[in-house]
Amino acid sequence: MLDKLDEAFSKISVSPECWGPDQVISLNLELLLQLHLFALTTMDNLYINTIKSTFTCNTSPEKITLYNSKFVAWITPLLLDTQPITYIYIAQNPQAPLIECVLSAKGVFNSPKYILPVLNQMLDDITETQQTLSSLLKKPNKKFF
């Protein structure tokens, strides 16, 4: 399984056209506020959520791979022009990964304190969207447009 995921990552990480309609989403204060992960009362009061799903974790010098039966996430730290940046690739279906979104974190936001709650929220949002779409498609005689 890990060999397949590594092969998929090799293709996905160099092909921005595979990254979906949003391309790369910057992890910043605006995103944290949109996802309701940041308390407005103090700058240090981030709502820390643990990742709710169970994942198998594999680490290598180039990336951390988290995967289970529904998702795979690759967390890749890089150094671009002497600035550390982390890319987080989130995909559904580890058997044939389909990228849902790619996040980038740099500066103060390049920290597990911010990356893990955003990853968790993105996984929740993807799951909720899939459930909503599935339930809409199951209802007979519904017109959507």
Secondary structure as a PSIPRED ss2 file (coil, helix, strand):
# PSIPRED VFORMAT (PSIPRED V4.0)

   1 M C   1.000  0.000  0.000
   2 L H   0.000  1.000  0.000
   3 D H   0.000  1.000  0.000
   4 K H   0.000  1.000  0.000
   5 L H   0.000  1.000  0.000
   6 D H   0.000  1.000  0.000
   7 E H   0.000  1.000  0.000
   8 A H   0.000  1.000  0.000
   9 F H   0.000  1.000  0.000
  10 S H   0.000  1.000  0.000
  11 K H   0.000  1.000  0.000
  12 I H   0.000  1.000  0.000
  13 S C   1.000  0.000  0.000
  14 V C   1.000  0.000  0.000
  15 S C   1.000  0.000  0.000
  16 P H   0.000  1.000  0.000
  17 E H   0.000  1.000  0.000
  18 C H   0.000  1.000  0.000
  19 W C   1.000  0.000  0.000
  20 G C   1.000  0.000  0.000
  21 P C   1.000  0.000  0.000
  22 D C   1.000  0.000  0.000
  23 Q C   1.000  0.000  0.000
  24 V E   0.000  0.000  1.000
  25 I E   0.000  0.000  1.000
  26 S E   0.000  0.000  1.000
  27 L E   0.000  0.000  1.000
  28 N C   1.000  0.000  0.000
  29 L H   0.000  1.000  0.000
  30 E H   0.000  1.000  0.000
  31 L H   0.000  1.000  0.000
  32 L H   0.000  1.000  0.000
  33 L H   0.000  1.000  0.000
  34 Q H   0.000  1.000  0.000
  35 L C   1.000  0.000  0.000
  36 H C   1.000  0.000  0.000
  37 L C   1.000  0.000  0.000
  38 F E   0.000  0.000  1.000
  39 A C   1.000  0.000  0.000
  40 L C   1.000  0.000  0.000
  41 T C   1.000  0.000  0.000
  42 T C   1.000  0.000  0.000
  43 M C   1.000  0.000  0.000
  44 D C   1.000  0.000  0.000
  45 N C   1.000  0.000  0.000
  46 L E   0.000  0.000  1.000
  47 Y C   1.000  0.000  0.000
  48 I C   1.000  0.000  0.000
  49 N C   1.000  0.000  0.000
  50 T C   1.000  0.000  0.000
  51 I C   1.000  0.000  0.000
  52 K C   1.000  0.000  0.000
  53 S C   1.000  0.000  0.000
  54 T C   1.000  0.000  0.000
  55 F C   1.000  0.000  0.000
  56 T E   0.000  0.000  1.000
  57 C E   0.000  0.000  1.000
  58 N E   0.000  0.000  1.000
  59 T E   0.000  0.000  1.000
  60 S C   1.000  0.000  0.000
  61 P C   1.000  0.000  0.000
  62 E C   1.000  0.000  0.000
  63 K C   1.000  0.000  0.000
  64 I E   0.000  0.000  1.000
  65 T E   0.000  0.000  1.000
  66 L E   0.000  0.000  1.000
  67 Y E   0.000  0.000  1.000
  68 N C   1.000  0.000  0.000
  69 S C   1.000  0.000  0.000
  70 K C   1.000  0.000  0.000
  71 F E   0.000  0.000  1.000
  72 V E   0.000  0.000  1.000
  73 A E   0.000  0.000  1.000
  74 W E   0.000  0.000  1.000
  75 I E   0.000  0.000  1.000
  76 T E   0.000  0.000  1.000
  77 P E   0.000  0.000  1.000
  78 L E   0.000  0.000  1.000
  79 L E   0.000  0.000  1.000
  80 L E   0.000  0.000  1.000
  81 D C   1.000  0.000  0.000
  82 T C   1.000  0.000  0.000
  83 Q E   0.000  0.000  1.000
  84 P E   0.000  0.000  1.000
  85 I E   0.000  0.000  1.000
  86 T E   0.000  0.000  1.000
  87 Y E   0.000  0.000  1.000
  88 I E   0.000  0.000  1.000
  89 Y E   0.000  0.000  1.000
  90 I E   0.000  0.000  1.000
  91 A E   0.000  0.000  1.000
  92 Q E   0.000  0.000  1.000
  93 N C   1.000  0.000  0.000
  94 P C   1.000  0.000  0.000
  95 Q C   1.000  0.000  0.000
  96 A C   1.000  0.000  0.000
  97 P C   1.000  0.000  0.000
  98 L E   0.000  0.000  1.000
  99 I E   0.000  0.000  1.000
 100 E E   0.000  0.000  1.000
 101 C E   0.000  0.000  1.000
 102 V E   0.000  0.000  1.000
 103 L E   0.000  0.000  1.000
 104 S E   0.000  0.000  1.000
 105 A E   0.000  0.000  1.000
 106 K E   0.000  0.000  1.000
 107 G H   0.000  1.000  0.000
 108 V H   0.000  1.000  0.000
 109 F H   0.000  1.000  0.000
 110 N C   1.000  0.000  0.000
 111 S C   1.000  0.000  0.000
 112 P H   0.000  1.000  0.000
 113 K H   0.000  1.000  0.000
 114 Y H   0.000  1.000  0.000
 115 I H   0.000  1.000  0.000
 116 L H   0.000  1.000  0.000
 117 P H   0.000  1.000  0.000
 118 V H   0.000  1.000  0.000
 119 L H   0.000  1.000  0.000
 120 N H   0.000  1.000  0.000
 121 Q H   0.000  1.000  0.000
 122 M H   0.000  1.000  0.000
 123 L H   0.000  1.000  0.000
 124 D H   0.000  1.000  0.000
 125 D H   0.000  1.000  0.000
 126 I H   0.000  1.000  0.000
 127 T H   0.000  1.000  0.000
 128 E H   0.000  1.000  0.000
 129 T H   0.000  1.000  0.000
 130 Q H   0.000  1.000  0.000
 131 Q H   0.000  1.000  0.000
 132 T H   0.000  1.000  0.000
 133 L H   0.000  1.000  0.000
 134 S H   0.000  1.000  0.000
 135 S H   0.000  1.000  0.000
 136 L H   0.000  1.000  0.000
 137 L H   0.000  1.000  0.000
 138 K H   0.000  1.000  0.000
 139 K C   1.000  0.000  0.000
 140 P C   1.000  0.000  0.000
 141 N C   1.000  0.000  0.000
 142 K C   1.000  0.000  0.000
 143 K C   1.000  0.000  0.000
 144 F C   1.000  0.000  0.000
 145 F C   1.000  0.000  0.000
